[in-house]
Amino acid sequence: MSKLLGGLARVAVAAAITLASAGCGMSALRHTPSILDKDELIVAVKPDQPGLGLRTNQGTFEGFDVDVATYVAGHLGKKVSFVATTSEGREAKLNSGEADMVVATYSISPPRKMQVTFAGPYYVSQQDILVRNGTTNIGNVRDLAGRKLCEAQGSISTSRIIEGRGVAAVLVPARTYSECVDLLRSGAVDAVSTGDLILAGFAARDKGAYTIVHAPFTEERYGVALRHGDVAGCEAVNRAITAMYQSGTAPKLLRKHFGATGLSISTSVPQFEGCA
């Protein structure tokens, strides 16, 4: 009898341990780190893209991306602060915990989905080409063959030309799109190609210096990046983006920053990628 009772006790203990372990696992799943758990969101934005993300002389940030992040945070009931990022550093800002969200003209792509969770897109931009004013020999993406094309570090825009379209442009590396535009101004490159919102911002800043070719050839779907696996946060951000468009706020912000550029602006709610 004592042996039987001892055996039953051991079985009971083992079962309790198993249930406890399962409970811990379920608890861990329920408590996956999320932006929803925070009172204040730190958002990484670009510091050098006019109209989108630009650091002012006072050290604050302004632009459409900044306004989108501010709206989303407010809709979630969170305070917001900003840090600067480059294209190359966006994933690192999230993975290090330096930022909770990235709103920095971050194009959604399958490889990037393996590293971060994307809400949105919050805007679908058209990839176009920026040239110096007076340029007549570049009218579409095919004309970039053999031309010097700037490649911003961490961006995938040039791969859509070289690999996606099979156009053999000559790539000239730069750290940021701001540096790319400097190279274009100096004549070191013949063109800069990325989303038309980015190009329009630079063209508006330096009126008369540059021309957008207006021959779009692919889309840039700008997403709000969260740490990988934050599905609950992603779904909440998608609801905020929907409200931003349906309330008329997104169209108002787009007109505020790009209405004077002559760019054709989309004001409908973008089709979301899905958070899973």
C-alpha positions as CSV (number, residue, x, y, z in Angstrom):
1,M,0.0,0.0,0.0
2,S,2.8,2.4,0.9
3,K,4.5,1.7,-2.4
4,L,1.2,2.4,-4.2
5,L,0.7,5.7,-2.4
6,G,4.3,6.7,-3.1
7,G,3.8,6.0,-6.8
8,L,0.6,8.0,-6.9
9,A,2.3,10.9,-5.1
10,R,5.1,10.9,-7.7
11,V,2.6,10.9,-10.5
12,A,0.7,13.8,-8.9
13,V,3.9,15.8,-8.5
14,A,4.9,15.2,-12.1
15,A,1.5,16.2,-13.3
16,A,1.7,19.4,-11.2
17,I,5.1,20.3,-12.7
18,T,3.8,19.7,-16.2
19,L,0.8,21.9,-15.6
20,A,2.9,24.6,-14.1
21,S,5.3,24.5,-17.0
22,A,2.4,24.7,-19.5
23,G,1.0,27.6,-17.5
24,C,4.3,29.4,-17.6
25,G,4.4,28.9,-21.3
26,M,1.0,30.3,-21.8
27,S,1.8,33.2,-19.5
28,A,4.9,34.0,-21.6
29,L,2.8,34.0,-24.7
30,R,0.3,36.3,-23.1
31,H,3.0,38.7,-22.1
32,T,4.9,39.0,-25.4
33,P,6.5,42.5,-25.3
34,S,4.1,44.9,-27.0
35,I,3.8,48.6,-27.6
36,L,0.5,48.3,-25.9
37,D,2.3,47.7,-22.6
38,K,4.0,51.1,-22.7
39,D,2.9,54.5,-21.5
40,E,5.3,56.3,-23.9
41,L,6.4,55.2,-27.4
42,I,9.9,56.1,-28.7
43,V,9.6,56.3,-32.5
44,A,12.6,56.3,-34.9
45,V,12.2,58.7,-37.8
46,K,14.5,60.1,-40.5
47,P,16.2,63.4,-39.6
48,D,17.1,64.5,-43.2
49,Q,14.1,63.9,-45.5
50,P,12.2,67.2,-46.1
51,G,8.4,66.7,-45.9
52,L,8.7,63.3,-44.2
53,G,11.2,63.4,-41.3
54,L,13.4,66.4,-40.7
55,R,15.3,67.5,-37.6
56,T,14.8,71.2,-37.0
57,N,17.4,73.6,-35.6
58,Q,15.7,73.3,-32.2
59,G,16.3,69.5,-32.2
60,T,12.6,68.5,-32.7
61,F,11.3,66.5,-35.7
62,E,8.7,67.5,-38.3
63,G,7.2,65.9,-41.4
64,F,4.5,63.5,-42.5
65,D,6.1,60.5,-40.9
66,V,6.4,62.4,-37.6
67,D,2.7,63.4,-37.8
68,V,1.6,59.8,-38.6
69,A,3.6,58.5,-35.6
70,T,2.1,61.3,-33.4
71,Y,-1.4,60.4,-34.5
72,V,-1.0,56.7,-34.0
73,A,0.5,57.2,-30.5
74,G,-2.3,59.5,-29.5
75,H,-5.0,57.1,-30.9
76,L,-3.4,54.4,-28.7
77,G,-3.4,56.7,-25.7
78,K,0.4,56.9,-25.5
79,K,2.9,59.8,-25.2
80,V,5.5,59.9,-27.9
81,S,9.1,60.9,-28.4
82,F,11.4,60.6,-31.3
83,V,14.9,59.4,-32.2
84,A,16.8,59.7,-35.5
85,T,17.5,56.7,-37.7
86,T,19.1,56.0,-41.1
87,S,17.7,53.4,-43.6
88,E,20.4,51.0,-42.5
89,G,19.8,51.4,-38.8
90,R,16.0,50.8,-38.6
91,E,16.0,47.2,-37.5
92,A,18.8,47.8,-35.0
93,K,16.8,50.6,-33.3
94,L,14.0,48.1,-32.7
95,N,16.1,45.1,-31.7
96,S,18.2,47.2,-29.3
97,G,15.1,48.6,-27.6
98,E,16.2,52.2,-28.5
99,A,12.9,52.5,-30.4
100,D,9.5,51.0,-30.0
101,M,8.3,51.8,-33.5
102,V,9.9,52.9,-36.7
103,V,8.1,55.3,-39.0
104,A,10.7,56.2,-41.6
105,T,9.7,55.5,-45.2
106,Y,10.3,51.8,-44.4
107,S,9.2,49.8,-47.4
108,I,7.5,46.5,-46.6
109,S,9.2,43.5,-48.2
110,P,9.3,39.7,-47.5
111,P,12.9,39.7,-46.2
112,R,12.2,42.6,-43.9
113,K,9.0,40.8,-42.6
114,M,11.4,38.2,-41.2
115,Q,13.0,40.8,-39.0
116,V,10.1,43.1,-37.9
117,T,6.4,43.1,-37.7
118,F,4.8,45.6,-40.1
119,A,1.6,47.5,-39.5
120,G,0.1,49.3,-42.5
121,P,1.2,50.4,-44.9
122,Y,0.3,53.9,-43.8
123,Y,1.0,55.2,-47.4
124,V,1.7,53.6,-50.8
125,S,4.2,55.7,-52.6
126,Q,5.2,55.3,-56.3
127,Q,8.9,54.7,-57.1
128,D,10.1,57.4,-59.5
129,I,13.3,59.1,-60.6
130,L,14.8,62.4,-59.6
131,V,17.2,64.2,-62.0
132,R,18.8,67.6,-62.3
133,N,16.6,70.2,-63.9
134,G,17.2,70.4,-67.6
135,T,18.0,66.7,-67.9
136,T,16.5,65.3,-71.2
137,N,18.0,61.9,-71.6
138,I,16.3,60.2,-68.7
139,G,12.6,59.8,-69.2
140,N,11.9,56.4,-67.6
141,V,13.6,53.5,-65.7
142,R,15.0,52.0,-68.9
143,D,17.0,55.1,-69.5
144,L,19.0,54.5,-66.3
145,A,21.0,51.8,-68.1
146,G,24.6,52.8,-68.0
147,R,23.8,55.9,-65.9
148,K,25.2,56.6,-62.5
149,L,22.5,55.9,-59.9
150,C,22.8,56.7,-56.2
151,E,22.2,53.8,-53.8
152,A,21.3,54.8,-50.2
153,Q,22.7,52.3,-47.7
154,G,20.0,50.1,-46.3
155,S,17.4,50.9,-49.0
156,I,16.0,48.4,-51.4
157,S,14.9,50.9,-54.1
158,T,17.9,50.3,-56.4
159,S,17.5,46.5,-56.3
160,R,14.0,47.0,-57.8
161,I,15.8,48.6,-60.8
162,I,18.8,46.4,-61.1
163,E,17.3,43.0,-60.2
164,G,13.6,43.7,-60.6
165,R,13.7,45.5,-63.9
166,G,17.1,44.2,-65.2
167,V,18.4,47.7,-65.9
168,A,22.2,47.8,-65.6
169,A,22.6,51.2,-63.9
170,V,26.0,52.0,-62.4
171,L,25.5,52.2,-58.6
172,V,27.2,54.9,-56.6
173,P,26.9,54.3,-52.8
174,A,25.9,56.9,-50.3
175,R,24.8,56.7,-46.6
176,T,21.5,58.4,-46.9
177,Y,19.1,59.9,-49.5
178,S,20.2,63.3,-48.4
179,E,23.7,62.4,-49.4
180,C,22.3,61.0,-52.7
181,V,20.7,64.4,-53.5
182,D,24.0,66.1,-52.7
183,L,25.7,63.8,-55.2
184,L,23.0,64.6,-57.8
185,R,23.5,68.3,-57.3
186,S,27.3,68.0,-57.8
187,G,27.0,65.9,-60.9
188,A,28.5,62.8,-59.3
189,V,25.4,60.8,-60.1
190,D,22.8,61.1,-62.9
191,A,19.7,60.2,-60.9
192,V,18.2,59.2,-57.6
193,S,15.3,56.8,-57.5
194,T,13.0,55.9,-54.6
195,G,9.4,56.7,-53.5
196,D,8.0,59.8,-54.9
197,L,7.2,61.3,-51.5
198,I,10.9,61.3,-50.7
199,L,11.8,62.8,-54.1
200,A,9.1,65.5,-53.9
201,G,10.3,66.6,-50.5
202,F,13.8,67.2,-51.8
203,A,12.5,68.9,-55.0
204,A,10.3,71.2,-53.0
205,R,13.2,72.1,-50.7
206,D,15.5,73.1,-53.6
207,K,13.0,74.6,-56.0
208,G,14.2,74.6,-59.6
209,A,17.2,72.4,-59.0
210,Y,15.6,69.0,-59.6
211,T,12.8,67.4,-61.7
212,I,10.8,64.3,-61.0
213,V,10.6,62.3,-64.2
214,H,6.9,61.3,-63.4
215,A,7.4,57.8,-64.8
216,P,6.6,55.5,-61.8
217,F,7.4,51.9,-62.2
218,T,6.7,50.2,-58.9
219,E,5.2,50.8,-55.4
220,E,6.9,51.6,-52.1
221,R,4.5,50.4,-49.4
222,Y,5.6,52.3,-46.2
223,G,4.9,50.4,-43.0
224,V,5.0,51.1,-39.3
225,A,7.6,48.7,-38.0
226,L,7.3,47.0,-34.6
227,R,9.4,44.4,-32.9
228,H,8.9,41.0,-34.5
229,G,5.9,39.2,-33.1
230,D,4.0,42.1,-31.7
231,V,0.8,41.1,-33.4
232,A,-1.5,42.8,-30.9
233,G,0.4,46.1,-31.3
234,C,0.3,45.8,-35.1
235,E,-3.5,45.3,-35.1
236,A,-4.0,48.3,-32.9
237,V,-1.8,50.4,-35.2
238,N,-3.8,49.3,-38.2
239,R,-7.0,50.5,-36.5
240,A,-5.3,53.8,-35.8
241,I,-4.2,54.2,-39.5
242,T,-7.7,53.4,-40.6
243,A,-9.1,56.1,-38.3
244,M,-6.5,58.5,-39.5
245,Y,-7.8,58.2,-43.1
246,Q,-11.5,57.9,-42.4
247,S,-11.4,61.0,-40.2
248,G,-9.8,63.0,-43.0
249,T,-6.6,63.5,-41.0
250,A,-4.3,61.6,-43.4
251,P,-5.4,63.5,-46.5
252,K,-5.0,66.8,-44.6
253,L,-1.5,65.9,-43.5
254,L,-0.5,64.8,-47.0
255,R,-1.8,68.1,-48.5
256,K,0.0,70.0,-45.7
257,H,3.4,68.5,-46.6
258,F,3.1,67.8,-50.3
259,G,0.1,69.8,-51.7
260,A,2.4,72.4,-53.2
261,T,4.7,69.9,-54.9
262,G,2.3,68.9,-57.8
263,L,2.5,65.3,-56.7
264,S,-0.5,63.1,-57.2
265,I,-1.4,62.1,-53.7
266,S,-3.4,59.0,-52.7
267,T,-6.0,59.8,-49.9
268,S,-7.7,56.4,-49.6
269,V,-7.0,53.8,-46.8
270,P,-4.2,51.6,-48.1
271,Q,-4.7,47.8,-48.2
272,F,-3.0,46.4,-45.2
273,E,-0.5,43.5,-45.3
274,G,-1.8,41.6,-42.3
275,C,0.0,41.3,-38.9
276,A,0.5,37.5,-38.6
